[in-house]
Amino acid sequence: MKRIKVGIVGCGAIGSSLSRAIFKNFFGKAELVALYDLDGLKSEALARKLKRKHLAVRRLESLIKKSDLVIEAASANASYKIAKMVLSKRKSVMIMSVGGIVKGFKELSRLAARNNCRIYIPSGAISGVDALKAANIGKVRKVTLTTTKSPLGFKGVKYILNKGMDLNRIKAEKVLFYGKASDAVKYFPQNINVAAVLSLSGIGINNTKVRIIASPKASRNMHEIKIESAAGDILTRTENVLHPDNPKTSYLAVLSAIAVLKRILEPVVIGT
């Protein structure tokens, strides 16, 4: 089997974890061929840690040219542009910053189909995506995501500031927001990827409901998903451990990307 050439865009905690996983878990099946970051010092530093200085490239176009699969691990502000560039060059792309492609998802899907390549979206920091995709083949009536975090996990969020909420004075569980996923991703950008993945897997960003709760008792970021469908009711709950190198990222989100890469490379596919 031909080794897949992989390029990684974004050399922070996620990009670093994925680059190490390629060497550790997929030797002989995948080859890391390039690293790129808008901050060139980051890609050079990661390449040195991997003891492969030649991997750092200065232009995104160079990375795309070298790769069969490009993994975007940059930011929601850049993910749509990166995906479009990759697909335009007839290369496949894995998107980590899913919130950035929601509005342009249909356009990217058409581009991928036209150029005979693929868009891969890991399930990220939630469980139940397989069940939602399967249920959606029939009929899904309602999808609700409830995210619970410590009050200080919402520090600096403009929505909270505009509402005049004092996070330090929250002594009991408090609902900060309830509404459409399309509004949730605007007001709570740190929650954008979870809501985006759920919406794309199911009934869309305008029909998916999101409830965001601040709880002083919360020691982990928790995501509960309730699905009401013709196939039955589904309830999942994920209590996330934070990534050791980046507390803004759930460890499961990184592992789900590694699992998608395994799915691409392995001859046996398990799950929906």
C-alpha positions in Angstrom: 0.0 0.0 0.0 1.3 3.4 -1.0 2.2 5.7 2.0 0.0 8.8 2.3 1.9 12.0 2.3 0.6 14.3 5.1 1.1 18.0 5.6 0.1 19.8 8.8 -1.0 23.5 8.8 -0.8 25.0 12.3 2.0 23.9 14.7 0.4 24.5 18.1 -0.7 21.8 20.6 -2.9 20.0 18.1 -0.5 20.1 15.1 2.3 19.0 17.4 0.3 16.1 18.8 -0.7 14.9 15.3 2.8 15.2 13.9 4.1 13.0 16.7 1.3 10.5 16.2 2.1 10.1 12.5 5.6 8.9 13.4 4.6 6.8 16.4 1.3 5.2 15.2 1.5 5.1 11.4 5.0 4.3 10.5 5.1 2.8 7.0 1.5 3.9 6.2 1.8 7.7 6.4 4.7 10.1 5.9 4.8 13.6 7.3 6.2 15.7 4.5 5.7 19.3 5.6 4.8 21.7 8.4 3.5 25.2 8.0 2.4 27.9 10.4 1.7 31.6 9.8 4.3 32.1 12.6 7.3 30.5 10.9 9.2 30.2 14.2 6.5 27.7 15.4 6.9 25.4 12.4 10.7 25.5 12.6 10.6 24.8 16.3 8.3 21.8 15.8 10.5 20.5 13.0 13.6 20.7 15.3 11.7 18.8 18.0 10.9 16.1 15.5 14.6 16.1 14.4 13.6 16.9 10.8 14.4 20.5 10.1 13.5 20.1 6.4 9.8 19.7 7.2 9.2 23.4 7.9 8.1 25.3 4.8 7.6 29.0 4.4 4.6 28.9 2.0 1.3 27.1 2.3 1.3 26.4 -1.4 4.6 24.4 -0.9 3.0 22.2 1.7 -0.1 21.5 -0.4 2.1 20.6 -3.4 4.0 18.0 -1.3 0.9 16.4 0.3 -1.8 13.9 -0.5 -3.7 14.9 2.7 -3.5 18.3 4.4 -4.5 18.5 8.1 -5.8 22.0 9.1 -5.0 22.7 12.8 -4.7 26.5 12.5 -7.9 28.4 13.5 -11.5 29.0 12.7 -10.5 32.3 11.1 -8.3 30.5 8.5 -9.8 27.0 8.1 -12.2 27.9 5.2 -9.5 29.6 3.2 -7.1 26.7 3.8 -9.7 24.1 2.9 -10.6 25.9 -0.3 -6.9 26.2 -1.4 -6.3 22.5 -0.7 -9.4 21.3 -2.5 -8.7 23.5 -5.5 -5.3 21.7 -5.9 -7.2 18.4 -5.9 -5.9 17.3 -2.5 -7.9 16.0 0.4 -8.2 17.9 3.7 -8.9 17.2 7.4 -10.5 20.1 9.2 -10.0 20.6 12.9 -11.4 24.1 13.1 -14.8 23.1 11.9 -16.6 26.2 13.0 -14.8 28.2 10.3 -16.3 26.2 7.4 -19.9 25.9 8.5 -21.1 28.8 6.3 -19.2 27.8 3.3 -19.6 24.0 3.8 -21.8 23.4 0.7 -19.4 25.2 -1.5 -16.5 23.2 -0.2 -18.5 20.0 -0.7 -19.2 20.8 -4.3 -15.5 21.7 -4.9 -14.4 18.3 -3.3 -16.8 16.4 -5.5 -15.7 18.3 -8.6 -12.1 17.6 -8.0 -12.5 14.0 -6.7 -11.1 14.6 -3.3 -12.3 14.3 0.3 -13.1 16.5 3.3 -12.6 14.7 6.7 -14.1 16.1 9.8 -13.3 14.4 13.2 -16.0 14.2 15.8 -13.9 16.2 18.2 -14.7 16.6 21.8 -18.2 14.9 21.7 -19.6 11.4 21.5 -22.7 10.2 19.6 -21.9 11.5 16.1 -22.1 8.0 14.6 -25.5 7.5 16.1 -26.7 10.9 14.9 -25.5 10.3 11.3 -27.3 6.9 11.3 -30.5 8.3 12.8 -30.5 11.2 10.3 -30.8 8.7 7.4 -34.4 8.3 8.8 -35.8 11.3 10.6 -34.4 13.3 13.4 -36.9 15.6 15.1 -34.7 17.4 17.6 -31.0 17.7 18.6 -29.9 19.6 21.7 -26.4 20.1 22.9 -25.9 21.1 26.5 -22.4 22.3 27.4 -21.4 22.8 31.1 -18.2 24.5 32.2 -16.8 26.2 35.3 -17.9 29.9 35.3 -14.2 30.9 34.8 -14.2 28.9 31.6 -16.2 31.7 30.1 -13.8 34.5 31.2 -13.4 37.1 28.5 -16.4 36.0 26.4 -18.0 39.2 25.0 -21.6 37.9 25.3 -21.1 37.5 29.0 -19.6 41.0 29.4 -22.4 42.6 27.3 -25.0 40.9 29.6 -23.2 42.3 32.6 -22.8 38.9 34.2 -20.3 38.6 37.1 -18.8 35.1 36.7 -17.3 35.3 40.2 -20.7 35.6 41.7 -22.2 32.5 40.2 -22.7 30.2 43.2 -25.2 27.7 41.6 -25.7 26.2 38.1 -26.8 29.0 35.7 -28.0 28.8 32.1 -26.0 31.5 30.2 -27.5 30.8 26.8 -30.2 28.7 25.1 -30.9 29.0 21.4 -29.9 28.0 17.9 -26.4 26.7 17.2 -25.9 29.4 14.6 -26.2 32.0 17.5 -24.2 29.9 19.9 -21.1 29.8 17.6 -21.3 33.6 17.3 -21.6 34.3 21.0 -19.4 31.5 22.4 -16.5 31.0 19.9 -14.7 28.6 22.2 -17.6 26.2 21.8 -17.8 26.6 18.0 -16.3 23.3 16.9 -18.5 21.1 19.0 -21.7 22.8 17.8 -20.5 22.9 14.2 -19.7 19.2 14.1 -23.1 18.3 15.6 -24.9 20.6 13.2 -23.2 19.2 10.1 -23.8 15.6 11.2 -27.5 16.2 11.8 -30.2 18.7 11.1 -28.2 21.8 10.5 -26.9 24.8 12.4 -30.3 26.6 12.4 -32.3 23.6 13.8 -29.8 22.3 16.3 -30.3 23.7 19.8 -27.5 24.7 22.2 -27.8 25.2 26.0 -24.7 26.6 27.7 -24.4 26.3 31.5 -21.9 27.7 34.0 -21.6 25.5 37.1 -19.2 26.1 40.1 -19.2 22.3 40.6 -17.9 21.6 37.1 -14.3 20.3 37.1 -14.3 19.3 33.5 -15.9 20.6 30.3 -19.0 18.5 29.7 -21.0 18.0 26.6 -24.4 16.3 26.7 -26.3 15.5 23.5 -29.9 14.6 23.3 -31.3 13.3 20.0 -35.0 12.6 19.4 -35.6 10.6 16.2 -37.7 8.0 14.4 -35.0 5.4 15.3 -35.3 6.2 19.0 -34.0 8.7 21.6 -30.3 8.9 22.1 -28.4 10.5 25.0 -24.7 10.9 25.3 -22.4 12.6 27.8 -18.7 13.4 27.5 -16.6 14.8 30.3 -13.5 16.0 28.7 -9.9 15.9 30.1 -8.0 19.0 28.8 -5.1 18.6 26.5 -1.9 18.7 28.6 -0.2 21.2 26.3 -3.2 23.5 25.7 -6.0 23.8 28.3 -8.3 25.4 25.7 -8.4 22.1 23.8 -9.9 18.8 24.8 -7.6 15.8 24.6 -10.4 13.8 23.0 -10.5 16.2 20.1 -6.9 15.4 19.2 -7.4 11.7 19.6 -10.5 11.8 17.3 -8.3 13.3 14.6 -5.8 10.5 15.0 -8.7 8.0 14.8 -9.8 9.5 11.5 -6.3 9.2 10.1 -6.3 5.6 11.2 -9.7 5.1 9.5 -8.2 6.5 6.2 -5.1 4.2 6.4 -6.6 0.9 7.8 -8.3 -1.7 5.5 -11.1 -2.3 8.0 -13.6 0.5 8.8 -15.7 0.2 12.0 -18.6 2.5 12.8 -20.9 4.6 10.8 
